[in-house]
Amino acid sequence: MARDARDLHRLAQEMAALTPEERARVLAEALGEGFQPPPPNFTPPLLKGGGVWVGGDLRRETLYGDDGR
């Protein structure tokens, strides 16, 4: 476990230097027996629908109004 930002940075560099297979093994060990890395040919699905965002404010207050949501 990273005790401070320097430890976290060092751990991130070490992870980046691993091969994908080694990373999967490290994650499996860290997350326990329930973790299974995706198969090599896995591609996440692309969601489609709606229109293209053309700009505008995405703040919660703008989207829902000021009714406390």
N, C-alpha and C positions, 0 to 999 in steps of 0.2 A: 504494500500500500504506500502511496506517495505521502510523505510527511509534510512536504512543502512544495512550492512551485518548481524548485530545482529538481527534486526527485521526480515530479510529474513530467517535466521536460525530458529528463534522462530516460524515463520509462517509455515515453512517446517515441523518442529516437530509436530505442532498442526495438520497439514494435515495428516501426517503419522499416527497419533493416531486415526483418524476417520475410521469408517467402510466404505466399498465401497459405500454403499447407501448414507451415509452422505457426502462423497467426491463428489458424483455425484450431490447432491443437492447444495453444495457449488459452484461447477463449473457452474452449471446451473444459479445460482443467479449472479455469477460474470460475466459470458459471455452473459447474457441476455436471452430473450425468445426464440431465434433461436437455442439454444443448446439443444440437446437431447442426453442423454447418450446411448451407445449401449445396446441392449437387453442382459439379463444375459447369454444367450447361444451363444453370438457372438464370433466367432474366426476369426481373420483377415486372408485373403487369403495368401497362400505361393506362391511366384512367382518362377517359374522354368524356366530354359533355360540357354543356354551357358554352358561352362565348369567350372571346379573348378579352382579358382585362385591358381596358383602355385608359386606365388611370383613375385617380380619385383617392380620397382619404379612406383608409381601411381601419381607422380607430374604432374601438368598440362603441363609443358614444355616437359616432356618425352612423354606424351600421344599425344599431338597435335603438337609438334615441336615448333620452336621459330618463328612462323609467326604472333604473336600478338593476338592470340585468347584469 
